[in-house]
Amino acid sequence: MLLASDPLRRYIEAAKDLRVFAAFGWAPRFMASDELYSTAEDAATQRVLSISELTEQIKGTLETRFPGVWVCGEISNFSRPQSGHCYLTLKDDQAQIRAVIWRGAAARAKFELHDGLEVICQGYLDVYAPRGSYQLVIQQIEPKGMGALELALRKLRERLAAEGLFDAARKRHLPKFPRRIAFVTSPTGAAIRDFLEVLRRRWRGVDVLIVPVRVQGDGAAAEIAAGIDLVNRMALPVDVMVVGRGGGSLEDLWAFNEEVVVRAIHRSRVPVVSAVGHEIDVTLSDLVADVRALTPSEAAERVVPAREDVLAFLKSQEQRLLKALRVRAVSARARLAALSASRVVRRPLERVQLLDRRLDELQSRADRAIRRRWEVARSQVDGRAAQLESLSPLAVLARGYSLTTRLGDGQLLRASRQVAVGEVLLTRFSQGAVTIRVESIEPESESFEGRRS
């Protein structure tokens, strides 16, 4: 029997689903307010529970009635303190419920939780006694409409793409004729058998190094990444590396979506071909690799040429070479015939003789020019010499003049007043000289007149 006051009765009457009461093992029966404390005997027979006891009974009933439930809702009020536990509220358009994800379960979630994300959760109901409220303890959680792996793959792809790991500009070309190929895969799978069979059929001039690793399960990603690093550290140079396995589900191929494998392929110095699964399977290893092959068999076709194609190419090149040689031979013969008929070949010394004659003409012209130049220069020298000769004192003396100087100091005398009677003078003629003594001095005018008379 449920004792109900007026407020509680109104709440129960407003409830739309009375199955909640059935979960506790009883159904409501309402009593009038005047019946609530009708007799002291009824009150004495009713056991009064403490809050803790009532809460414990409710908790036991909830855990027994709802040992495991699946709930769909939208996350709100999400928080993740340093303890690692996640606290959130799940809601729909009509109700909400508090929920918690303990640290261990939260670590297993393969996608990032945030407000507004619609999820499907599996867990059990629990009563949080300090607040007197119930909550859903989530043990598994997946995004609604998308599996956890798909969401984790999308988030990781977006983050790695933002870092530039998938840029087409960084992808390298494969060598045309590799001599050594490394295949990082399971040694017992069908992938390696298909790869070797196609390789043997297409091109046998290559060595294959098999790096055995696990391709699925716990620890497979770490082994694949270690195998890729091992190939880059090998003393024997490897021309190209293939990383892959056969087909499978998303879970089977998940190791090739792990970040450790993607980064190992990105830092590889050896060009990498990704050959994971079948044509419809696309992994992050396919996106980061230099070349993506749809299958391991196609990887063998991508890394080595077909023997028939190489032979056909060589045959076509041979035909082109022979044709080109024939064309060049015909052209050479035509050119030789043209040269044989040319004047240079028929009279090879004509040009030399022409140049020799031209050289003689130039030499003759040079001799004449030098001779004329010498004659002009000689005439100019003779003219200058005659001018100098006319101005020479000796030429003046040759015309009958003389030069008189004082014998003592050699002063040239130009007038009679410059000498005194008895002074000794020296007179120079054009030929010879005489020493004279002054006996008398005549005035200049008289001397000139006397010589005239």
Sequence and secondary structure as in RCSB ss.txt:
>XXXX:A:sequence
MLLASDPLRRYIEAAKDLRVFAAFGWAPRFMASDELYSTAEDAATQRVLSISELTEQIKGTLETRFPGVWVCGEI
SNFSRPQSGHCYLTLKDDQAQIRAVIWRGAAARAKFELHDGLEVICQGYLDVYAPRGSYQLVIQQIEPKGMGALE
LALRKLRERLAAEGLFDAARKRHLPKFPRRIAFVTSPTGAAIRDFLEVLRRRWRGVDVLIVPVRVQGDGAAAEIA
AGIDLVNRMALPVDVMVVGRGGGSLEDLWAFNEEVVVRAIHRSRVPVVSAVGHEIDVTLSDLVADVRALTPSEAA
ERVVPAREDVLAFLKSQEQRLLKALRVRAVSARARLAALSASRVVRRPLERVQLLDRRLDELQSRADRAIRRRWE
VARSQVDGRAAQLESLSPLAVLARGYSLTTRLGDGQLLRASRQVAVGEVLLTRFSQGAVTIRVESIEPESESFEG
RRS
>XXXX:A:secstr
     HHHHHHHHH S THHHHHTT       GGGTTS HHHHHHS    HHHHHHHHHHHHHHH SSEEEEEEE
EEEE  TT  EEEEEE SS EEEEEE HHHHHH  S   TT EEEEEEEEEEETTTTEEEEEEEEEEETTS HHH
HHHHHHHHHHHHTTTT GGG     SS SEEEEEE TTSHHHHHHHHHHHHH  S EEEEEE   SSTTHHHHHH
HHHHHHHH SS  SEEEEEE    TTTTGGGGSHHHHHHHHT SS EEEEESSTT   HHHHHSSEE SSHHHHH
HHHS  HHHHHHHHHHHHHHHHHHHHHHHHHHHHHHHHHHTSHHHHSTTHHHHHHHHHHHHHHHHHHHHHHHHHH
HHHHHHHHHHHHHHHT HHHHHHTT  EEEETTT  B  SGGG  TT EEEEE SS EEEEE      HHHHHHH
HH 
